[in-house]
Amino acid sequence: MKIITKFWIGLGVLVALSPLGLLLPAHFKAGAAWGEWGANEMRQLVGYIPQGLEKFSNFWSAPLPDYAFKGWEGKPLLNLSLAYVFSAIVGILLCFVVAIILGKFLSKK
């Protein structure tokens, strides 16, 4: 089996496992995933908002906030899991397109 085939199979497995980021914290009542804290969660965890986080917290708005579609906040876990898979596929496609564009740009030099 070619290495690129193994790569795509591995990536597909990771996409299929992506809903674990939603299911495991809910199952263990762990709150948000580690490192995905917003400014308010950071204030609760450490008692203050770091200056840089406060300054840039509204700089970027994710295309799929919370890895779901607008209005899906109260949906069952199955729907949210499908949104996680969709979000993973969108992220992979965006990375792939950027890598192709950069590769073409850099290979001309």
N, C-alpha and C positions, 0 to 999 in steps of 0.2 A: 504494500500500500504506500502511495506517495506521501511525502511529508505534508504537502498542502492539503491532502484529503484528511489526514489525521488532525491537522489544524482546524479545519472546518467542522469535523465531527466533535472535537473538543469544545469549540465555540458553541455549537448547537447544544451540547450537554450543559454548558454554563448558562445559556439562555433558558433552557428548560428548568434549571435549578434556581433561577433568579427569584421566583416567588418565595423562596425560603427566607429572603430578607424581610418579607412581610409576615410570613407565617410564624417563624420562630420567635421574634420579639412579642408577637401577640400571644403565642402559646405560653411563654415564660413570663409574661407581663413585665417585659423589660423596657417598655417605652420606645423611644426612637432608637434607630440603629446607631451604633457607635460612630461618632464623627459626623453625623448628619444633623447636628444641632443648629437651630436658628438662634437669633440673638436672645429671644426670651428664654429658650431652654438653657442657653449658656449662662444667663443671669441666675437661673435657678440652681445650676450645677456648681458654679464657682463664686457666685455672689456679686458678680459685676460683668459688664460686657467689655471685652478688650477693645481698645480704642480703634484699631484697624478694622475689626469686625463691625463695629458700630458705624464707622465711616463708609464702608463699602457694602453694607448689608442690603441696600436697595439698588445697588449698581446693576445687578444681573437678575433677571427673572427667568426661571427655567421654562422651556417650552412645554414640558409635562411636569408641573409641580407635583411633588409627592408621588411621582411615577404613575399618575393616573390622569384621567380626563376630567375636565371641569364638571362639577355636579356629581361625581362618583364617590364623594367622601363617605356617604352612608351605605354604599353598596356592600353586598356580601363578599366574603373573602375570595370566592371563586372569580367573581368579576374583577376584583382588584388584582388577583393573580394574573389574569389575562392581560390586564393593563400593564403589569410589571414585565411580562413577556414582550408585549408590544414596545414598551419603553426600551428594553434591552436591544431589540431588533433595530429600532430607530437609532440608538446610540452606536451600534456596530456599523450600520450603514453610513452614518455621518463620519465616523472615524475612517472608514474605508474610502469614502469619497475624498476626504481631506488628504489621506495618505497618497491616493492616486494623483491628485492635483499637485501636491508637493513633489512627488516623484517625477512627474512630467516636467515641472518647473526646474527642479534641481538637475535632472539628467541632461537638459539642454546645455548646461554649462559644462 
